[in-house]
Amino acid sequence: MANLTLVQAINLALIQEMERDDRVIILGEDVGPNGGVFRVTEGLHKRFGDKRVVDSPLAESGIIGTSIGLAMGGLRPIPEIQFEGFLGPAYDQICTHAARMRTRTRGGLTVPMTLRVPVGGGIHAPELHSDSPEAIYSHNPGLKVVMPSSPYDAKGLLISAIRDPDPVIFFEPKRIYRAFREEVPEDEYTVPIGKARVVREGSEVTMISWGASVIHCMNAIEASGRDIELIDLRTINPLDYETVMTSVCKTGRAIIVHEAPLTCGIGAELSARIMESCFLQLEAPVQRVAGFDVIMPYYKLELDYLPDTERIGKAINEIVAY
């Protein structure tokens, strides 16, 4: 076992998969000798050479278009987009081509591509560097969307993504890249895509979250002293509705926490599904604690935008008192 940060766990997963399968290649802006903007690919260029760790031009549509072609040709590319806000220029390639190629060719061609993207706020970055667009890409059939909240899950989920026969967007919460360490097996292992994790069991309330917000949920639960069950979705698409509904039917109360804007976020879909499946068991309306329906603000107001322990604690008090 190794005591690793999220960055180190992802780096280890990349090394092990590149050693195991010579079809795995990495490409993106500054991923080579520089090791990426967050140093996630640090040391890989020296270890595997410039044929497998490729510095690309500053052209997101080119990075993804090239990766789709490589994947269709039999390789397993791992393109990196430096920040989630830069996905826009590549949206057409991701959603029109990568997501639809299996259907378009009736299974004749697939796109086994893992798109790595740092995501979310909390690091005082400029505009287009702090958004949470997971709902946008989850709305596209053919794409799997993954967002880990811990080093252990990050390594196991990334290995699963790389081995998946279809395109996976692997969102990495940059706020917790180096926030804490966790025991991570040094040997290869996988965490299944599409299976949520029950972080802690409880009987009073079900709290559902993913990515960096899971850490704030844990802090809020501890501060509340309540017996709250916490579920980390881990995978946004496909989403493990069974684990969520089983928990909500048991507790009768649900709080959903995410960084993305409230309107049309994944929390809205979860809330609707909970109503459809657990209506007769609900003891209170579903609560959502989310980002506001505004553009992510700059430095001074950034932390006020993100769900924190105080806002989550208020939702706990309200739903228990209902």
NUPAFI-693402 format. One line per 2 residues: number of its first residue (from 1); for each residue x, y, z of N, C-alpha, C. Coordinates in nm, 3 decimals. Layout:
<rs>
NUM> X Y Z X Y Z X Y Z | ...
</rs>
This chain:
<rs>
1> 0.085 -0.120 0.000 0.000 0.000 0.000 0.088 0.125 0.000 | 0.043 0.226 -0.069 0.113 0.354 -0.073 0.019 0.464 -0.027
3> 0.073 0.563 0.041 -0.007 0.675 0.091 -0.001 0.787 -0.013 | -0.104 0.799 -0.096 -0.098 0.883 -0.215 -0.202 0.993 -0.214
5> -0.169 1.103 -0.284 -0.267 1.206 -0.315 -0.344 1.163 -0.440 | -0.447 1.239 -0.474 -0.524 1.210 -0.595 -0.436 1.217 -0.719
7> -0.350 1.318 -0.727 -0.259 1.332 -0.840 -0.169 1.210 -0.852 | -0.112 1.168 -0.741 -0.021 1.054 -0.744 -0.091 0.925 -0.781
9> -0.215 0.909 -0.735 -0.291 0.789 -0.768 -0.321 0.782 -0.917 | -0.356 0.895 -0.977 -0.383 0.900 -1.120 -0.255 0.873 -1.199
11> -0.147 0.934 -1.157 -0.018 0.913 -1.221 0.022 0.765 -1.218 | 0.001 0.700 -1.104 0.034 0.558 -1.092 -0.053 0.473 -1.184
13> -0.182 0.506 -1.193 -0.271 0.433 -1.284 -0.224 0.445 -1.428 | -0.183 0.565 -1.468 -0.135 0.586 -1.605 -0.009 0.504 -1.631
15> 0.083 0.505 -1.538 0.207 0.427 -1.554 0.175 0.279 -1.570 | 0.092 0.226 -1.483 0.065 0.083 -1.486 -0.008 0.041 -1.612
17> -0.101 0.124 -1.660 -0.172 0.089 -1.782 -0.084 0.104 -1.905 | 0.007 0.200 -1.905 0.098 0.215 -2.017 0.199 0.101 -2.022
19> 0.239 0.052 -1.905 0.329 -0.063 -1.900 0.258 -0.191 -1.942 | 0.132 -0.202 -1.907 0.056 -0.324 -1.935 0.015 -0.334 -2.082
21> -0.014 -0.219 -2.144 -0.072 -0.219 -2.278 -0.005 -0.111 -2.362 | 0.072 -0.153 -2.461 0.146 -0.054 -2.541 0.058 0.022 -2.639
23> -0.074 -0.008 -2.638 -0.167 0.071 -2.719 -0.207 0.200 -2.649 | -0.177 0.211 -2.519 -0.216 0.328 -2.441 -0.118 0.441 -2.468
25> -0.169 0.555 -2.513 -0.085 0.672 -2.537 -0.153 0.794 -2.474 | -0.073 0.896 -2.444 -0.123 1.019 -2.383 -0.093 1.134 -2.477
27> -0.188 1.225 -2.493 -0.162 1.344 -2.573 -0.240 1.462 -2.516 | -0.182 1.579 -2.535 -0.245 1.700 -2.484 -0.145 1.813 -2.473
29> -0.193 1.927 -2.426 -0.108 2.046 -2.416 -0.017 2.036 -2.294 | 0.113 2.035 -2.318 0.215 2.035 -2.211 0.216 1.908 -2.126
31> 0.164 1.797 -2.179 0.164 1.673 -2.101 0.300 1.604 -2.101 | 0.391 1.647 -2.190 0.520 1.581 -2.207 0.621 1.616 -2.099
33> 0.735 1.675 -2.137 0.838 1.706 -2.037 0.788 1.793 -1.922 | 0.689 1.878 -1.948 0.637 1.965 -1.844 0.550 1.890 -1.742
35> 0.493 1.777 -1.783 0.413 1.696 -1.692 0.271 1.743 -1.672 | 0.222 1.831 -1.759 0.086 1.881 -1.747 0.077 1.999 -1.653
37> -0.030 2.078 -1.666 -0.043 2.199 -1.586 -0.050 2.167 -1.436 | -0.104 2.050 -1.400 -0.110 2.009 -1.259 -0.009 1.900 -1.226
39> 0.080 1.871 -1.322 0.187 1.771 -1.306 0.132 1.629 -1.288 | 0.015 1.604 -1.344 -0.043 1.470 -1.333 0.034 1.370 -1.418
41> 0.090 1.415 -1.532 0.166 1.325 -1.620 0.316 1.338 -1.599 | 0.355 1.391 -1.486 0.497 1.412 -1.457 0.574 1.280 -1.463
43> 0.686 1.280 -1.534 0.774 1.164 -1.543 0.737 1.065 -1.651 | 0.620 1.079 -1.712 0.576 0.981 -1.810 0.649 0.997 -1.943
45> 0.679 1.120 -1.983 0.752 1.144 -2.107 0.891 1.082 -2.102 | 0.957 1.100 -1.991 1.091 1.043 -1.974 1.086 0.891 -1.973
47> 0.982 0.836 -1.915 0.970 0.692 -1.898 0.928 0.621 -2.027 | 0.836 0.683 -2.104 0.778 0.613 -2.219 0.814 0.676 -2.354
49> 0.873 0.796 -2.353 0.917 0.857 -2.476 0.810 0.940 -2.546 | 0.856 1.015 -2.648 0.767 1.111 -2.714 0.674 1.049 -2.817
51> 0.683 0.918 -2.839 0.587 0.852 -2.927 0.461 0.811 -2.850 | 0.471 0.806 -2.717 0.355 0.763 -2.637 0.307 0.872 -2.542
53> 0.385 0.976 -2.523 0.342 1.092 -2.445 0.368 1.214 -2.534 | 0.262 1.263 -2.595 0.276 1.355 -2.708 0.225 1.495 -2.670
55> 0.312 1.593 -2.680 0.270 1.733 -2.663 0.197 1.777 -2.790 | 0.078 1.831 -2.771 -0.004 1.871 -2.886 -0.003 2.023 -2.902
57> -0.050 2.073 -3.016 -0.075 2.217 -3.028 -0.190 2.259 -2.936 | -0.207 2.390 -2.919 -0.317 2.443 -2.838 -0.443 2.441 -2.924
59> -0.502 2.325 -2.937 -0.619 2.308 -3.025 -0.701 2.191 -2.973 | -0.800 2.221 -2.889 -0.876 2.115 -2.824 -0.951 2.026 -2.924
61> -1.009 2.087 -3.027 -1.079 2.004 -3.125 -0.981 1.912 -3.198 | -0.859 1.960 -3.218 -0.757 1.877 -3.280 -0.713 1.763 -3.190
63> -0.699 1.792 -3.060 -0.660 1.687 -2.964 -0.763 1.575 -2.962 | -0.890 1.612 -2.955 -0.995 1.510 -2.945 -1.019 1.444 -3.080
65> -1.018 1.520 -3.188 -1.035 1.459 -3.320 -0.926 1.357 -3.350 | -0.802 1.393 -3.318 -0.691 1.300 -3.337 -0.708 1.177 -3.250
67> -0.750 1.197 -3.126 -0.768 1.085 -3.034 -0.877 0.990 -3.083 | -0.985 1.045 -3.138 -1.092 0.960 -3.191 -1.039 0.875 -3.305
69> -0.961 0.934 -3.394 -0.903 0.858 -3.504 -0.809 0.749 -3.455 | -0.727 0.783 -3.356 -0.635 0.683 -3.300 -0.712 0.567 -3.236
71> -0.820 0.602 -3.165 -0.901 0.498 -3.100 -0.968 0.408 -3.203 | -1.023 0.468 -3.308 -1.086 0.389 -3.414 -0.984 0.300 -3.484
73> -0.857 0.342 -3.482 -0.751 0.266 -3.546 -0.691 0.158 -3.458 | -0.741 0.144 -3.335 -0.696 0.033 -3.251 -0.614 0.071 -3.130
75> -0.583 0.200 -3.113 -0.508 0.242 -2.996 -0.603 0.278 -2.882 | -0.545 0.310 -2.766 -0.623 0.349 -2.648 -0.574 0.486 -2.601
77> -0.611 0.591 -2.669 -0.560 0.724 -2.636 -0.621 0.780 -2.508 | -0.539 0.858 -2.437 -0.584 0.931 -2.319 -0.552 1.078 -2.342
79> -0.642 1.151 -2.408 -0.620 1.294 -2.426 -0.648 1.370 -2.297 | -0.575 1.478 -2.277 -0.598 1.566 -2.163 -0.641 1.703 -2.213
81> -0.749 1.755 -2.156 -0.787 1.895 -2.177 -0.752 1.968 -2.048 | -0.675 2.077 -2.057 -0.614 2.137 -1.939 -0.715 2.181 -1.834
83> -0.826 2.239 -1.875 -0.932 2.283 -1.783 -1.066 2.255 -1.849 | -1.168 2.229 -1.765 -1.299 2.190 -1.817 -1.360 2.296 -1.906
85> -1.328 2.424 -1.884 -1.384 2.530 -1.966 -1.334 2.528 -2.110 | -1.226 2.454 -2.134 -1.171 2.445 -2.269 -1.231 2.329 -2.348
87> -1.330 2.260 -2.291 -1.395 2.152 -2.363 -1.483 2.204 -2.477 | -1.523 2.330 -2.467 -1.614 2.387 -2.567 -1.570 2.365 -2.710
89> -1.446 2.400 -2.747 -1.404 2.382 -2.886 -1.406 2.236 -2.931 | -1.402 2.143 -2.837 -1.401 2.000 -2.872 -1.538 1.935 -2.859
91> -1.640 2.015 -2.825 -1.773 1.957 -2.800 -1.824 1.878 -2.920 | -1.807 1.933 -3.037 -1.856 1.864 -3.157 -1.790 1.729 -3.173
93> -1.658 1.724 -3.157 -1.587 1.597 -3.172 -1.632 1.496 -3.067 | -1.650 1.543 -2.942 -1.687 1.452 -2.833 -1.828 1.397 -2.852
95> -1.923 1.485 -2.876 -2.064 1.446 -2.873 -2.119 1.402 -3.009 | -2.064 1.456 -3.118 -2.113 1.418 -3.250 -2.040 1.296 -3.304
97> -1.915 1.279 -3.266 -1.836 1.169 -3.323 -1.803 1.061 -3.220 | -1.732 1.095 -3.113 -1.691 0.992 -3.016 -1.812 0.919 -2.958
99> -1.912 0.993 -2.916 -2.027 0.933 -2.849 -2.113 0.849 -2.942 | -2.111 0.878 -3.073 -2.205 0.815 -3.167 -2.141 0.713 -3.260
101> -2.009 0.697 -3.253 -1.944 0.614 -3.354 -1.989 0.469 -3.350 | -2.008 0.412 -3.230 -2.052 0.273 -3.221 -2.190 0.257 -3.288
103> -2.282 0.350 -3.259 -2.416 0.342 -3.318 -2.412 0.369 -3.467 | -2.335 0.470 -3.506 -2.329 0.510 -3.647 -2.279 0.397 -3.735
105> -2.185 0.318 -3.685 -2.125 0.210 -3.764 -2.185 0.074 -3.729 | -2.295 0.075 -3.651 -2.361 -0.049 -3.609 -2.262 -0.144 -3.541
107> -2.176 -0.087 -3.458 -2.080 -0.166 -3.383 -1.953 -0.200 -3.459 | -1.942 -0.152 -3.581 -1.823 -0.182 -3.660 -1.699 -0.111 -3.609
109> -1.718 0.011 -3.555 -1.607 0.088 -3.500 -1.643 0.137 -3.361 | -1.548 0.138 -3.272 -1.568 0.191 -3.138 -1.459 0.293 -3.107
111> -1.479 0.368 -2.999 -1.385 0.474 -2.961 -1.343 0.452 -2.815 | -1.247 0.363 -2.792 -1.198 0.339 -2.656 -1.103 0.449 -2.610
113> -1.157 0.565 -2.583 -1.080 0.685 -2.549 -1.117 0.731 -2.408 | -1.017 0.767 -2.330 -1.041 0.821 -2.196 -0.997 0.966 -2.194
115> -1.093 1.055 -2.182 -1.066 1.198 -2.185 -1.051 1.249 -2.042 | -0.930 1.287 -2.003 -0.902 1.338 -1.868 -0.919 1.489 -1.866
117> -0.994 1.538 -1.764 -1.021 1.681 -1.755 -1.024 1.726 -1.609 | -0.934 1.816 -1.566 -0.949 1.878 -1.434 -1.078 1.958 -1.429
119> -1.150 1.951 -1.317 -1.284 2.009 -1.314 -1.311 2.077 -1.180 | -1.399 2.176 -1.180 -1.448 2.237 -1.057 -1.367 2.356 -1.009
121> -1.422 2.421 -0.905 -1.360 2.542 -0.851 -1.283 2.518 -0.724 | -1.251 2.630 -0.660 -1.184 2.624 -0.532 -1.035 2.647 -0.534
123> -0.978 2.680 -0.652 -0.833 2.703 -0.657 -0.800 2.845 -0.702 | -0.901 2.933 -0.706 -0.883 3.073 -0.743 -0.825 3.090 -0.883
125> -0.878 3.015 -0.976 -0.835 3.024 -1.116 -0.918 3.130 -1.189 | -0.874 3.172 -1.308 -0.950 3.273 -1.384 -1.072 3.212 -1.453
127> -1.142 3.293 -1.531 -1.263 3.248 -1.600 -1.233 3.128 -1.690 | -1.333 3.040 -1.704 -1.326 2.918 -1.785 -1.232 2.813 -1.726
129> -1.200 2.826 -1.599 -1.111 2.730 -1.534 -1.175 2.663 -1.412 | -1.303 2.687 -1.384 -1.358 2.644 -1.257 -1.502 2.592 -1.265
131> -1.544 2.551 -1.383 -1.683 2.509 -1.400 -1.701 2.360 -1.369 | -1.828 2.318 -1.365 -1.862 2.178 -1.340 -1.964 2.134 -1.444
133> -1.919 2.091 -1.562 -2.011 2.064 -1.674 -2.057 1.919 -1.685 | -2.054 1.843 -1.575 -2.085 1.701 -1.586 -2.225 1.674 -1.639
135> -2.322 1.762 -1.606 -2.459 1.740 -1.654 -2.467 1.751 -1.806 | -2.390 1.843 -1.864 -2.392 1.863 -2.008 -2.353 1.735 -2.081
137> -2.245 1.672 -2.035 -2.193 1.554 -2.105 -2.268 1.427 -2.067 | -2.331 1.426 -1.950 -2.415 1.312 -1.913 -2.541 1.306 -1.998
139> -2.576 1.418 -2.059 -2.697 1.424 -2.142 -2.674 1.363 -2.279 | -2.550 1.322 -2.308 -2.518 1.266 -2.440 -2.504 1.115 -2.432
141> -2.601 1.040 -2.484 -2.588 0.893 -2.485 -2.461 0.852 -2.559 | -2.395 0.750 -2.507 -2.270 0.703 -2.568 -2.147 0.747 -2.493
143> -2.163 0.843 -2.400 -2.050 0.888 -2.319 -2.066 0.839 -2.175 | -1.962 0.784 -2.119 -1.960 0.758 -1.976 -1.892 0.877 -1.908
145> -1.942 0.917 -1.792 -1.889 1.033 -1.721 -1.855 0.991 -1.579 | -1.730 1.007 -1.541 -1.679 0.960 -1.412 -1.617 1.077 -1.336
147> -1.639 1.082 -1.203 -1.575 1.185 -1.122 -1.544 1.128 -0.983 | -1.418 1.091 -0.958 -1.382 1.034 -0.827 -1.369 1.142 -0.720
149> -1.373 1.097 -0.593 -1.356 1.190 -0.481 -1.242 1.149 -0.389 | -1.169 1.044 -0.427 -1.062 0.995 -0.340 -0.951 0.934 -0.424
151> -0.830 0.928 -0.371 -0.720 0.866 -0.445 -0.747 0.720 -0.480 | -0.802 0.642 -0.387 -0.830 0.501 -0.413 -0.925 0.487 -0.532
153> -1.035 0.559 -0.528 -1.131 0.551 -0.638 -1.072 0.604 -0.768 | -0.992 0.709 -0.760 -0.935 0.769 -0.881 -0.851 0.667 -0.958
155> -0.767 0.594 -0.887 -0.683 0.496 -0.955 -0.768 0.385 -1.015 | -0.857 0.327 -0.935 -0.937 0.215 -0.983 -1.033 0.251 -1.094
157> -1.094 0.370 -1.084 -1.187 0.414 -1.189 -1.113 0.449 -1.318 | -0.995 0.508 -1.306 -0.920 0.543 -1.427 -0.877 0.418 -1.502
159> -0.833 0.317 -1.431 -0.795 0.191 -1.497 -0.917 0.131 -1.568 | -1.032 0.133 -1.501 -1.155 0.084 -1.565 -1.189 0.164 -1.689
161> -1.171 0.296 -1.682 -1.201 0.383 -1.796 -1.111 0.352 -1.915 | -0.982 0.336 -1.888 -0.886 0.309 -1.996 -0.918 0.176 -2.065
163> -0.964 0.079 -1.990 -0.996 -0.052 -2.045 -1.135 -0.061 -2.106 | -1.215 0.042 -2.089 -1.351 0.042 -2.140 -1.351 0.051 -2.293
165> -1.441 -0.020 -2.361 -1.441 -0.016 -2.507 -1.504 0.109 -2.567 | -1.558 0.197 -2.482 -1.626 0.317 -2.530 -1.568 0.442 -2.465
167> -1.602 0.562 -2.517 -1.542 0.684 -2.464 -1.587 0.715 -2.322 | -1.491 0.755 -2.240 -1.517 0.793 -2.101 -1.457 0.931 -2.076
169> -1.537 1.020 -2.018 -1.485 1.149 -1.972 -1.453 1.132 -1.824 | -1.328 1.151 -1.791 -1.280 1.131 -1.654 -1.251 1.267 -1.592
171> -1.350 1.318 -1.519 -1.336 1.449 -1.456 -1.259 1.436 -1.325 | -1.154 1.516 -1.309 -1.067 1.512 -1.190 -1.087 1.639 -1.109
173> -1.145 1.632 -0.988 -1.171 1.752 -0.908 -1.039 1.817 -0.863 | -1.005 1.926 -0.927 -0.873 1.984 -0.903 -0.855 2.038 -0.762
175> -0.968 2.071 -0.696 -0.961 2.125 -0.560 -0.901 2.024 -0.461 | -0.915 1.894 -0.491 -0.864 1.793 -0.399 -0.747 1.713 -0.459
177> -0.685 1.767 -0.564 -0.569 1.700 -0.622 -0.465 1.664 -0.515 | -0.439 1.759 -0.426 -0.336 1.738 -0.324 -0.388 1.770 -0.182
179> -0.520 1.763 -0.166 -0.581 1.804 -0.039 -0.559 1.704 0.073 | -0.547 1.577 0.039 -0.529 1.474 0.142 -0.469 1.349 0.078
181> -0.424 1.259 0.162 -0.367 1.133 0.117 -0.454 1.016 0.163 | -0.438 0.904 0.094 -0.516 0.784 0.126 -0.433 0.661 0.090
183> -0.455 0.553 0.162 -0.388 0.428 0.130 -0.441 0.374 -0.002 | -0.350 0.351 -0.096 -0.386 0.303 -0.229 -0.299 0.181 -0.262
185> -0.359 0.069 -0.301 -0.279 -0.048 -0.338 -0.184 -0.015 -0.453 | -0.062 -0.064 -0.442 0.034 -0.041 -0.549 0.011 -0.135 -0.667
187> -0.055 -0.247 -0.643 -0.089 -0.339 -0.752 -0.208 -0.285 -0.831 | -0.228 -0.340 -0.951 -0.341 -0.301 -1.033 -0.473 -0.346 -0.969
189> -0.575 -0.264 -0.979 -0.710 -0.301 -0.939 -0.805 -0.210 -1.013 | -0.930 -0.249 -1.019 -1.031 -0.166 -1.085 -1.146 -0.136 -0.990
191> -1.210 -0.023 -1.012 -1.335 0.013 -0.947 -1.439 0.018 -1.059 | -1.549 -0.053 -1.046 -1.643 -0.061 -1.159 -1.710 0.072 -1.190
193> -1.719 0.104 -1.318 -1.792 0.222 -1.363 -1.942 0.193 -1.351 | -2.015 0.286 -1.288 -2.159 0.268 -1.274 -2.202 0.217 -1.138
195> -2.110 0.212 -1.042 -2.144 0.165 -0.908 -2.107 0.270 -0.805 | -2.208 0.320 -0.733 -2.183 0.421 -0.629 -2.120 0.356 -0.506
197> -2.064 0.441 -0.420 -2.003 0.394 -0.295 -2.079 0.452 -0.176 | -2.117 0.367 -0.083 -2.175 0.415 0.042 -2.059 0.449 0.136
199> -2.033 0.579 0.148 -1.918 0.626 0.226 -1.940 0.600 0.375 | -2.059 0.625 0.422 -2.096 0.594 0.560 -2.245 0.560 0.563
201> -2.281 0.467 0.650 -2.420 0.427 0.663 -2.491 0.512 0.767 | -2.622 0.529 0.751 -2.701 0.606 0.845 -2.848 0.577 0.826
203> -2.931 0.631 0.914 -3.073 0.601 0.911 -3.164 0.723 0.904 | -3.109 0.844 0.929 -3.194 0.963 0.935 -3.212 1.032 0.800
205> -3.104 1.045 0.725 -3.105 1.120 0.600 -3.010 1.051 0.503 | -3.043 1.055 0.374 -2.948 1.014 0.270 -2.889 1.139 0.207
207> -2.758 1.148 0.204 -2.691 1.258 0.137 -2.615 1.202 0.017 | -2.633 1.268 -0.099 -2.577 1.218 -0.224 -2.487 1.326 -0.283
209> -2.366 1.287 -0.321 -2.274 1.386 -0.379 -2.171 1.314 -0.464 | -2.075 1.391 -0.517 -1.967 1.335 -0.599 -1.857 1.439 -0.609
211> -1.738 1.396 -0.646 -1.626 1.487 -0.662 -1.584 1.552 -0.531 | -1.532 1.675 -0.541 -1.477 1.744 -0.423 -1.582 1.770 -0.317
213> -1.709 1.780 -0.355 -1.815 1.811 -0.258 -1.833 1.700 -0.155 | -1.791 1.580 -0.188 -1.803 1.468 -0.092 -1.729 1.501 0.038
215> -1.615 1.567 0.027 -1.536 1.601 0.146 -1.612 1.698 0.235 | -1.676 1.797 0.176 -1.755 1.893 0.254 -1.877 1.825 0.316
217> -1.935 1.730 0.244 -2.047 1.654 0.301 -2.003 1.578 0.425 | -1.888 1.514 0.418 -1.838 1.439 0.533 -1.817 1.531 0.653
219> -1.761 1.649 0.628 -1.738 1.745 0.737 -1.869 1.794 0.797 | -1.968 1.820 0.710 -2.097 1.868 0.759 -2.169 1.760 0.840
221> -2.158 1.638 0.797 -2.222 1.527 0.870 -2.160 1.512 1.008 | -2.028 1.517 1.013 -1.960 1.506 1.143 -2.001 1.620 1.236
223> -2.011 1.739 1.181 -2.048 1.855 1.263 -2.192 1.848 1.311 | -2.279 1.783 1.233 -2.421 1.778 1.268 -2.451 1.681 1.381
225> -2.369 1.577 1.393 -2.396 1.475 1.494 -2.512 1.384 1.457 | -2.562 1.396 1.334 -2.676 1.317 1.290 -2.632 1.184 1.228
227> -2.725 1.089 1.225 -2.698 0.957 1.167 -2.734 0.961 1.020 | -2.641 1.010 0.938 -2.667 1.038 0.796 -2.590 0.941 0.708
229> -2.658 0.888 0.609 -2.594 0.800 0.512 -2.540 0.884 0.396 | -2.414 0.866 0.363 -2.351 0.943 0.256 -2.318 0.852 0.139
231> -2.366 0.891 0.022 -2.341 0.815 -0.101 -2.257 0.900 -0.196 | -2.146 0.845 -0.240 -2.062 0.907 -0.341 -2.094 0.839 -0.474
233> -2.153 0.913 -0.568 -2.195 0.852 -0.694 -2.078 0.791 -0.772 | -1.962 0.857 -0.768 -1.842 0.815 -0.841 -1.861 0.823 -0.994
235> -1.971 0.770 -1.043 -2.001 0.774 -1.187 -2.131 0.852 -1.208 | -2.127 0.954 -1.292 -2.244 1.035 -1.321 -2.327 0.971 -1.432
237> -2.262 0.909 -1.527 -2.332 0.836 -1.633 -2.249 0.715 -1.675 | -2.297 0.592 -1.652 -2.428 0.556 -1.596 -2.433 0.584 -1.445
239> -2.553 0.614 -1.398 -2.573 0.650 -1.258 -2.637 0.533 -1.182 | -2.585 0.506 -1.065 -2.631 0.392 -0.985 -2.757 0.431 -0.908
241> -2.871 0.428 -0.977 -2.997 0.465 -0.913 -3.038 0.365 -0.805 | -3.002 0.239 -0.822 -3.044 0.137 -0.726 -2.992 0.167 -0.586
243> -2.862 0.200 -0.576 -2.804 0.231 -0.445 -2.870 0.355 -0.384 | -2.894 0.457 -0.468 -2.956 0.580 -0.419 -3.097 0.554 -0.369
245> -3.178 0.486 -0.449 -3.319 0.466 -0.413 -3.334 0.374 -0.292 | -3.251 0.273 -0.283 -3.255 0.185 -0.166 -3.230 0.264 -0.039
247> -3.133 0.355 -0.044 -3.100 0.436 0.072 -3.211 0.533 0.108 | -3.264 0.603 0.005 -3.368 0.704 0.031 -3.495 0.637 0.084
249> -3.531 0.522 0.030 -3.649 0.452 0.080 -3.630 0.409 0.226 | -3.506 0.388 0.266 -3.476 0.351 0.404 -3.484 0.471 0.498
251> -3.426 0.585 0.456 -3.418 0.702 0.545 -3.538 0.795 0.533 | -3.600 0.800 0.417 -3.714 0.888 0.396 -3.679 1.033 0.371
253> -3.551 1.064 0.365 -3.507 1.203 0.342 -3.382 1.202 0.253 | -3.372 1.304 0.166 -3.258 1.310 0.074 -3.208 1.452 0.057
255> -3.075 1.466 0.062 -3.007 1.592 0.031 -2.906 1.562 -0.079 | -2.908 1.644 -0.184 -2.815 1.628 -0.295 -2.723 1.749 -0.299
257> -2.593 1.725 -0.307 -2.493 1.832 -0.301 -2.403 1.826 -0.425 | -2.395 1.937 -0.500 -2.301 1.942 -0.612 -2.258 2.085 -0.640
259> -2.142 2.099 -0.706 -2.085 2.230 -0.735 -2.155 2.300 -0.851 | -2.204 2.225 -0.947 -2.261 2.284 -1.068 -2.384 2.368 -1.034
261> -2.424 2.460 -1.123 -2.543 2.540 -1.098 -2.665 2.453 -1.067 | -2.755 2.508 -0.988 -2.872 2.434 -0.942 -2.961 2.390 -1.058
263> -2.993 2.482 -1.148 -3.089 2.456 -1.254 -3.033 2.357 -1.356 | -3.109 2.249 -1.379 -3.072 2.145 -1.475 -2.944 2.071 -1.439
265> -2.905 2.077 -1.311 -2.791 1.999 -1.266 -2.830 1.853 -1.247 | -2.732 1.767 -1.218 -2.760 1.627 -1.193 -2.853 1.611 -1.072
267> -2.847 1.708 -0.979 -2.936 1.704 -0.863 -3.082 1.709 -0.902 | -3.114 1.780 -1.010 -3.253 1.788 -1.056 -3.301 1.653 -1.105
269> -3.217 1.584 -1.180 -3.253 1.450 -1.229 -3.268 1.352 -1.113 | -3.175 1.357 -1.018 -3.184 1.270 -0.901 -3.311 1.297 -0.822
271> -3.342 1.424 -0.804 -3.462 1.461 -0.729 -3.588 1.406 -0.795 | -3.595 1.415 -0.928 -3.711 1.363 -1.000 -3.720 1.212 -0.988
273> -3.606 1.146 -0.998 -3.607 1.000 -0.988 -3.646 0.954 -0.847 | -3.598 1.028 -0.747 -3.635 0.994 -0.609 -3.785 1.009 -0.590
275> -3.842 1.116 -0.644 -3.986 1.135 -0.633 -4.062 1.021 -0.701 | -4.014 0.979 -0.817 -4.082 0.873 -0.890 -4.075 0.738 -0.819
277> -3.959 0.711 -0.755 -3.936 0.578 -0.697 -3.966 0.569 -0.548 | -3.955 0.682 -0.476 -3.962 0.678 -0.329 -4.070 0.770 -0.272
279> -4.166 0.812 -0.354 -4.263 0.912 -0.310 -4.333 0.874 -0.180 | -4.377 0.751 -0.169 -4.454 0.709 -0.052 -4.366 0.695 0.073
281> -4.235 0.687 0.054 -4.144 0.674 0.168 -4.087 0.808 0.214 | -4.106 0.913 0.135 -4.045 1.042 0.168 -4.114 1.107 0.287
283> -4.032 1.157 0.381 -4.081 1.228 0.499 -4.065 1.379 0.485 | -3.995 1.422 0.379 -3.969 1.564 0.358 -3.933 1.586 0.212
285> -3.951 1.708 0.160 -3.908 1.736 0.022 -3.757 1.716 0.007 | -3.718 1.675 -0.111 -3.574 1.660 -0.139 -3.507 1.797 -0.134
287> -3.393 1.805 -0.069 -3.315 1.929 -0.061 -3.198 1.922 -0.159 | -3.170 2.036 -0.223 -3.052 2.046 -0.310 -2.963 2.160 -0.262
289> -2.836 2.131 -0.245 -2.736 2.232 -0.211 -2.638 2.235 -0.328 | -2.636 2.345 -0.401 -2.560 2.347 -0.527 -2.498 2.483 -0.550
291> -2.425 2.494 -0.662 -2.378 2.624 -0.705 -2.496 2.710 -0.746 | -2.474 2.839 -0.757 -2.581 2.931 -0.794 -2.591 2.942 -0.947
293> -2.705 2.991 -0.993 -2.727 3.002 -1.137 -2.662 3.128 -1.194 | -2.535 3.139 -1.170 -2.456 3.250 -1.221 -2.323 3.194 -1.270
295> -2.252 3.272 -1.347 -2.117 3.233 -1.389 -2.028 3.228 -1.265 | -1.942 3.127 -1.259 -1.850 3.114 -1.146 -1.776 3.246 -1.122
297> -1.789 3.304 -1.002 -1.727 3.433 -0.975 -1.575 3.423 -0.958 | -1.513 3.540 -0.958 -1.369 3.544 -0.939 -1.333 3.523 -0.792
299> -1.205 3.538 -0.764 -1.141 3.493 -0.640 -1.217 3.525 -0.512 | -1.256 3.651 -0.492 -1.312 3.693 -0.363 -1.444 3.623 -0.331
301> -1.521 3.588 -0.435 -1.653 3.529 -0.412 -1.659 3.381 -0.449 | -1.549 3.326 -0.494 -1.551 3.188 -0.543 -1.597 3.089 -0.435
303> -1.543 3.101 -0.316 -1.578 3.007 -0.209 -1.721 3.028 -0.161 | -1.777 3.148 -0.179 -1.916 3.171 -0.144 -2.009 3.101 -0.243
305> -1.961 3.078 -0.363 -2.041 3.010 -0.465 -2.050 2.860 -0.437 | -1.941 2.801 -0.391 -1.934 2.656 -0.375 -2.010 2.610 -0.251
307> -2.081 2.497 -0.258 -2.144 2.441 -0.138 -2.038 2.414 -0.031 | -2.063 2.462 0.091 -1.967 2.441 0.199 -2.035 2.376 0.318
309> -1.958 2.356 0.424 -2.010 2.287 0.542 -2.129 2.361 0.601 | -2.125 2.493 0.601 -2.234 2.571 0.659 -2.364 2.554 0.581
311> -2.358 2.565 0.448 -2.478 2.550 0.366 -2.534 2.408 0.373 | -2.445 2.310 0.375 -2.492 2.171 0.386 -2.553 2.147 0.523
313> -2.489 2.204 0.627 -2.544 2.190 0.763 -2.682 2.251 0.777 | -2.705 2.362 0.711 -2.838 2.426 0.713 -2.941 2.333 0.649
315> -2.906 2.269 0.539 -2.998 2.177 0.473 -3.029 2.057 0.561 | -2.928 2.010 0.633 -2.951 1.899 0.728 -3.053 1.938 0.833
317> -3.032 2.054 0.892 -3.124 2.100 0.999 -3.267 2.116 0.946 | -3.280 2.172 0.827 -3.413 2.195 0.771 -3.486 2.066 0.738
319> -3.414 1.969 0.681 -3.482 1.848 0.638 -3.517 1.759 0.758 | -3.436 1.763 0.862 -3.466 1.684 0.981 -3.584 1.744 1.057
321> -3.594 1.878 1.055 -3.700 1.947 1.129 -3.834 1.949 1.056 | -3.835 1.909 0.931 -3.957 1.922 0.850 -4.071 1.838 0.907
</rs>
